[in-house]
Amino acid sequence: MSDSAPGNGGAAFADAGDGTRAVRAGLPDPVKYEPTLPGPVFAAHFHLPGDPTGPYTYGRDENPTWTLLERAIGELEAPGREGAETLVFASGMAAISSVIFSQLRAGDAVVLPSDGYQVLPLVRAQLEAYGVEVRTAPTGGDAQLDVLDGAKLLWIETPSNPGLDVCDVRRLAEAAHARGALVAVDNTLATPLGQRPLELGADFSVASGTKQLTGHGDILLGYVTGRDAGTMAAVRRWRKIVGAIPGPMEAWLAHRSIATLQLRVDRQNATALKVAEALRERPEVSGLRHPGLPGDPSHKIASQQMRSFGCVVSFTLPSRARADRFLDALRLVDAATSFGGVRSTAERRGRWGGDAVPEGFIRLSVGAEDPEDLIADLLRALDESAD
């Protein structure tokens, strides 16, 4: 991140609460008659007489709008941490790819989750084509420990998507570092308000900003926050090579949206727990998962490393037909993929074919609707969809 746009958020609010930090994150020092958050900078090139010694030279390398957003995300992911760096990308997969492909070479080994995001099998195929050994293990039970020896990178997704399993990041990071491996954590579902992977020992925190970070379902965005400038230099180089950069309008919208992150997270996550408690009482619902439920298999570990438990609830209905009828009967929940938006969404994940889930498996993303209205809609849809 450039030093040319000083901000009043980072050091001044390092010890502030989540709401204060989110509202102030990444803002530049105030300038009389100028907006608090400057508008997006649309520029492919910049005035560049003489030697190129300034921070902004060409639009694929840097942009002032990115700088402010990167500072904002860094203040949320790694408040007060010296040396941490954040880079933004065109999508969550661009961010994921930047870490994986910048850190691995032919002959290296990487550990990926076997129950993670459904695009990871495509990443696996590409890595293997490049001569990288790919090992997989499920998220639950810290199963990655059994396949760490000799690995260069451990990739963790916790909570996992869509199964919502949780692993012990501290334990895994210590074990991986003892074996000489780097550790990256996909923090998409938790957001930096729910979990800070760098504080838990990870080298990288990676996320899709498309989801709850920005929360309105209207932009694609990704980011990487790393603890070490050396490893982040390789990530930056990868972004430059592949050009996986966000547009300035998307970056500006993301920064604007972060101001309400704490409000949205508090509302959505609290409602998600209420939804899970209501669904727990339904006999046709099985396999109910939410890390905030005291009886959930992941609750103990989640409580030790997470400050909130996310807005996603997963469960299974008896059949594909029942799940489809349930989704069709919903009035306040949109049928859509993705998660984290202020409007609740749900889908039958088996329709994509990439997740090892039952045909009746539902991933529900809880929005910012009134909890009572949302729960009533879900229970009504369950009633109407009964055989």
HELIX and SHEET records of a PDB file:
HELIX    1   1 ASP A   18  ARG A   24  1                                   7    
HELIX    2   2 PRO A   64  GLU A   77  1                                  14    
HELIX    3   3 GLY A   92  GLN A  103  1                                  12    
HELIX    4   4 LEU A  120  ALA A  129  1                                  10    
HELIX    5   5 GLY A  140  VAL A  147  5                                   8    
HELIX    6   6 VAL A  169  ALA A  178  1                                  10    
HELIX    7   7 THR A  191  GLY A  194  1                                   4    
HELIX    8   8 PRO A  197  LEU A  200  5                                   4    
HELIX    9   9 ALA A  229  VAL A  242  1                                  14    
HELIX   10  10 PRO A  248  ILE A  258  1                                  11    
HELIX   11  11 LEU A  261  LEU A  279  1                                  19    
HELIX   12  12 HIS A  299  GLN A  305  1                                   7    
HELIX   13  13 ARG A  320  ALA A  329  1                                  10    
HELIX   14  14 ARG A  349  TRP A  352  5                                   4    
HELIX   15  15 PRO A  371  GLU A  384  1                                  14    
SHEET    1   A 7 GLU A  85  PHE A  89  0                                        
SHEET    2   A 7 GLY A 222  GLY A 226 -1                                        
SHEET    3   A 7 PHE A 204  SER A 208 -1                                        
SHEET    4   A 7 LEU A 182  ASP A 186  1                                        
SHEET    5   A 7 LEU A 153  GLU A 157  1                                        
SHEET    6   A 7 ALA A 109  PRO A 113  1                                        
SHEET    7   A 7 GLU A 133  ALA A 137  1                                        
SHEET    1   B 5 SER A 286  ARG A 289  0                                        
SHEET    2   B 5 VAL A 312  THR A 316 -1                                        
SHEET    3   B 5 PHE A 361  SER A 365 -1                                        
SHEET    4   B 5 THR A 345  ARG A 348 -1                                        
SHEET    5   B 5 ASP A 334  ALA A 335  1                                        
END                                                                             
